[in-house]
Amino acid sequence: MSRTGFRRAPDATGGMMLPQHRWFWAVILLACAGAGLVYNFVFADGTSPLAGLAYGFCIGATALAFDRGLILAGLQARIRRLPASVFVPAAELAYVAMIVAGNALGGLVVWAFGLTPDPLAEAVRTTPRVLTYALAVSALLVFVIRMRDLIGAEVFINLMAGRYHRPVEEERIFLFLDVMGSTAFAETHGDLRAQEYLAAVFAALAEPVRRNAGSIDDYIGDMAMVTWPMKRGLHKARCVTCVFDVLDRIERDAEAWRARFGTVPRLRAALHGGPIVTAEVGIDRHKIAYFGDAVNVTARIEALCRPLGTSILISQDLLDRLTALPPGIRARSLGAHALRGRGQPLAIATLERTAEAATPALPRAETRADAIVAPLRTAAGQR
């Protein structure tokens, strides 16, 4: 449990939360090791190349573990809450400490394997030149990581690879997750507090989306847009599992939400998929955008949640493409409905827990998550 009261997210295997695209982080660590090798050739001629690799890898791994919150997560959270005038120097000092610790770890490894003739005290010492070089390399790599975090992992990779430099026709699944009651929350608590609330809700989405191989591609007001390539989202009904994983995650931390914000977030969800055109747009600011009927239809489906009195809707078109729903989940048809801007009515279904999934024999987390879905349906008309 973190200092905010929210549980630290596990990954799909039950361990600590691991980042999406693990190969990306492997490349970052290899770059750190390579930077250590370059330092070895430039400034430590005659020393074993393995020593430079070890130093670079250990320094990079320590700094990266701190940056991702795998170590000293509480310290990092406190630093981020500092005023802007204090945040920058505090963050720099923290990274200096991580570099010193990583250099000491590297020195211990190098000394233990006999890769240096220096005594242990000298091998673990951080010289000003080492610190300056490591800070410069770390600043470059952290900048790359921050850009990836800012625009999203999958978008970042696609931009770097130039995949959508020319428009591409593809099929995608869209999940719109809308935070209910955000306007009323802002009116009661003010815009700054509402922003903090929405930021916490969106942060809670990250791990379930990552676990189900999705990508949070955009935030529009109080709505998050999650996407999958069609084949990936259909596999094991990941797009459906993601919705209920998000609800489970929020409900597991219900007490912490009430303690921090006085309320537990309620969400409306809409799922749809189909052919779209994906393209990189913009000149001064580049962005990967989706064009096509599937995006607009998903938004129209989400708007039907309120009049239909339900919190989770899925198009029959997408439902028909799923080979099976996740265990404990069923679909209930709500008939065909006219959508604004679309000539033909669209068949819609709602997703809900089965009676078996709501029995007390289930683990407590699943039972409580089921308990939150029912109130969501009755409260879907409240915003």
N, C-alpha and C positions, 0 to 999 in steps of 0.2 A: 504494500500500500504506500503510495507516495504522500508527500506532505500535504497535497491538496485533497487527499482522501480518495482519489481514484486509483484503482488497481493498475499496476503496470501490465501492459498488454503482452500476452504470450504469443508466440508464433504458432503455426499450424502443428508443430511437433510438441508443443507444450512448454518450450523453453522461453528465453527472453525474445522480445520482438526483434526480428531480423529484417533488414531492408530488402526491398524488391530489387530484382536484377543483381543477384549476388556477384555475377561476373564483373559488374561495374566496380564493385568494391575490391574485387581481386585485382583489377587493373590499377586502381588507386594505390593499393599496397605494393604492387610491382613497380609503379612509378616512384614510390618512396624508396624502395630498395635500389632502383636505378639511380636515383639522386644520390644515395649513399655511395654507390659505385663511382659516380662521376666525381664526387668530393674526394674519394680515395685516390683516384688517378691524378687529380689536379693538385691536391694539398698534402697527400700522404704517400708520395711515390715510394715504392718498395714494400709497402704493407700489403698483406694478402687481400686480393679483391673480395674474398668471402667476408673479410672484416667490414668492408664498406657496405656490402649487401646487408649484413647483420645489423649494423648500426642504423642504416636507412629504414629497414623493415621495422625494427623495434620502435624507433622514434615515430614513424608513420602510424604503426598499429596503436600505440599509446594515445597519440593525438586524435586519431580517428575514433577510438573507443570513447574518448571523452566527448568529442563532438557529437556522436550519435547517442550519448546518454547511457552507454553500456557500463561506464564506471563514473562514480561521483555525480550521478544524475541530480541529486539534491543540490549540490553546489552549482551546477550549471543552471538549474531552475532559478536559484536565488540571484545569480548574476544577470539573467535575462529580465528579472523584475526591477533591476536597478535603473535609476534615471539615466537618460542618454549620456549626460556629461560624465557619468561614472562607469557606465557599461563598457565603453570601448577600452579604457585602461585596465579595468578589471578582467575583461575577456583576454586581453593581451597577456596579462600576468598569469592567467590560468593556463594559456597555451605555452608560455615560457616554462611553467612548472611541469607541464606534460612532456615538453621536449627534454628537460633535464632528467625527468624520470625515465623516459624512453632511452635516452643516451646511457643512463646508468644501467638499464636492463641490457642494452646492446653491448656495453662494455663488459658486463658480467658474462654474457654468452661468448664474446670474443676471447676473453681471458680464460674461461673454462675450457674452451676447445683448442687453446694454444694457438690462436690466430694472431696474437700480438706478443712481442717480447716485453711489453710494458708491464709493470706491476699492476695489481688490481686497482689500487688507489688512483693510478694515472689513467687506466683504461676507462674508468667510470666518470672521470672528470669532464665537465662541459666547459670547453674553452669559449672565449668570446667569438672566435671565428666560426666554431661549430654552431653556436647559438644563432648567430646572424644568418648563416647559410640555411639552417633548419627553419628559421622563421620565414625567410623568403620563399622557400619551397612550400612550407605549410600554407602561407598566405595564398599562393597560386592555386594549390589543390583545394583549399577551403572555398575559394572563390568559385571554382568549378562545381563543387558540391552544393554551394548556396544557389547557384543558377539552376541546378538540377532540382533542388527543393522548391524553388520559386515557381517554376513552370510545370513541374511534375516529371516524374522519372521517365515515363514512356514518351511524353512529348519531347523531353530533352534528348533522348536517344534518337528519336525520329528526326529531330531538327539537325543533330550532329551528323546523322547518316544521310541527310538530304532525301529521305524517303518520299516526302510529299512536296519536293521542290516543284514537281509537275503534278497537277491534279490526278488523284488515283480513285478509281471506282472500287468500292469494297462494301461488304456488309458488316454492320455493327449493331450491337445491342446497347440501348440507352436505358439508364436508370436515373430518374429524377427523384431526389430526396429533398422534400420541402419541410422546413422546421415550422411547425404550427405554433401560433401564439406569439411569434417574435415581435409583431407590431405592438401588441398589448404590453409585452415585456418592456419594450423601449419606451412606451408612454409612461409606464410606471416607474422604471428604474433609470431612464436616461439613455442617450445614445452610446456613451462610452461603456456603460455596464452591459448594454445589449450587444455591443461588439465583442466584449469579453465572453459573453454567453455563447454567441454564435461561433466564436473561435474555438471554444471548448467543445461544442457539438461537432464541428467539422473535424477537430482533432480526434474525436472518438470514432469517426468513420474510417480513419486511415487503416487501422489494423485489420478490421473485417474485410475491407476492400482489397487490401494487399493479399490477405490469406486466400481470397477467392480469385486472385489473378486479374483483378480489375484495375482501372486507372481513373482517379479523380481528375477530370480534365478541365473543370471550370467551377467557379462559385459565382452564382448570379443572385445577389441580394441574400436571401435566407434559404437559397436552394443550391444543392450540390449536384453536379452532373457527373455520373460515373459511366464509363463505357468499357466495352469488351469487343474485340474482333468476334464475329459471329460464332465461329467454331469454338473459340476458347470459352466464351460465355455459356454456350450450350453444354459443354462438357461437364458431366456430373451436375447439371443444372446450377452451375456456379452463380449465375445472375440472380436466381431465386434464393439460394442459400445465403447470399450476401445480405439480402434484405433482412432476413430473420437473425443473422449474426449481428447486424447492427442493432436491432431491437434488443437482443439478448445482452449485448455489451452495455447498452444504456441502462437496462433494467438491473443488471448486476450491481451497478454503481448508483442505484436510485437514492440511497441514503446520502451519499456524498454530493449528488446533484442538489438535493434539498438543502443540505447544510451550506453549500456554496452559493446557490442561486435562488433557493426557496421554491424550486419547481423541478420536475423531471421532464426533459425534452420529449415531445411527441412529434412523430414524423408522419408525413404522407409520402407514399412511394408509388411510382408509375414505371412500368417496364414495357418496352416495345423495341422492335428491331427491324432492320430492312436495309435495302441498298442506299448508299449515300455516296457523295463525292467528298473526299478529304483532300485539303490543299493547304499549303503554307501561304499565308497572306500577310500583307503589311510591308512597309519600307523601313521606317525608323524603328518600328516595333514589330517583330515577327511573331506570328501565332499560327498554330495549326487549327483550322476551322472545319466544321462539318456542314455540308450543304445537302439538303434533300428533305423529302417528305417525312422520313422517319423521326427526325429531330422535332419537327413541329407537331407531329402526331403524339409523341411522348408528352409534350407539354400540354396538349389538349386532354390527354388521358388523365394526367395529374389533376387538371381542373375539374374532372368529373368526380373525384374522391368526395368532395363536399356534398354535392347534391345526391350522390348515391349512398352517402352515409357509411363509407368504408375508408380504410386508411391505406390499403394496398390493392392496386389494380394492375392487371397485365392484359395485353391485347391477346385475343384468341389466335391471331396470326403467329405470335411468338410462342404461345402456349402449345400450339400444334407441332412446333418444331422441336420441342423438348421430348426426349425419349422417355423420361420419367421425372417426377417431382421428387425433391428430397424427402427422406422418411419423415413422417409426421406432418407433412404439408399436403393440403388438398386445394383444388381449384373449384370455385362455384361460379357458374355462368350467371352473368347479369344482363344478358341479351345484347342486342345491337343498339348503338347510340349514334346519333348524328354529331359530328364534330365540326366546329366552326372552321370554315375554309376548306372543307373536304366534302366532295359530292356524295360519296357512298357512306352509309352508316358503317360503323366498325364494331364488331363483336368484342365484348369486354368480359373479363372474369375477375373475381377477387381471390386472393390467396389467404388461407387461414390454417390454423392448426387443426389437426384432426382430434376427435374425442379421445383417442388413445394417447395422443401426445400430451394431453392435458391431465392425465391421471397422476395421482400422487407418487406412483412408482418411479416416475422420472426423476433425474437429478434436480436439485433445487433450482439451479440457474435456469433450466428449461421451463420448469413449472411457473416460475415468476415471470419469465419472458412472455409466456402464454397469457398470464394474467394481465399484462399491460396491453396486449393486442386488442382485447375486447373493449376496454375503456376508450382506446383510440378510435374505434369505429363509432361509438356513440358521441365522441367529442369531435368528430371530423368536421362538423360544421362550425366549430369555434376557431377563430384565428387569433 
